[in-house]
């Protein structure tokens, strides 16, 4: 019988060498996988940052395109109103063209004018009879706005915001029934006291001083406290201003929340046309929004503002911009005072043209 001798020591050494080679291979493979994942992660972050930067650039260009559409549409509206008035201004409810107020449906002939092959505005909408009117009000200027509804107005609701930069969503304090000094008011309230002067359209009545008085009422809307007065305003020679608190009279609940106050004023329900003058005391209001209820339901307003809605596009980025265009020529901002002085002012009044005035002999103030 042939005998075979094995060197067990040599075989053990070979086996250990094979195991070490396998471990080295696995470690190298794992390291390659980790490095690959790191590289892929960095590449993904870089790609994501690059895409974000591109999206911001495209979004900005789409916004500028929408702004261009706003400017083009505003110019068309102003030109038409200056030549024809606002009564015949038509609505545009389709996106296929620029706005032409002389055409039925407001659609200009041909497609929207492209700003470039890649950037432009793709949709223009115009609403000349919006359900709300919106404007800023400051302490320095008076904002004058025609209020012409689709039917006799039963009520007007006004919402006014806190001053820009304000941090107090509601007004606190126990200063009921009084208007404090501005230094005291400003410590705990970022809302202004809103003054409204409403002049009802007297219709065909002869316009004179008595008619003006009988169709004018002043209302003070305060965001704090409970004050005497009523939200149901009375025309007809009323000489006392009405004071209402910043509450929604339709629900009876406090409405100075989330940076906005709201008050509803009940009207006599005998006319659809008013002139509104608004100004603030203590604080500015970055936005005042007017809505109303008429005999037929929620009111729409004509002759005051047109809402222009334009969508701009750059590649796959879209930006939608809304703007309000004034439809009356007198302008919104009128100085709160014709003249201001720290001294006494002498005034002489006369009614023209029935009176003949000679200012040289009109008299001297004592």
Order of alpha helices (4+ residues) and beta strands (2+ residues): alpha-beta-beta-beta-beta-alpha-beta-alpha-beta-beta-beta-beta-beta-beta-beta-beta-beta-beta-beta
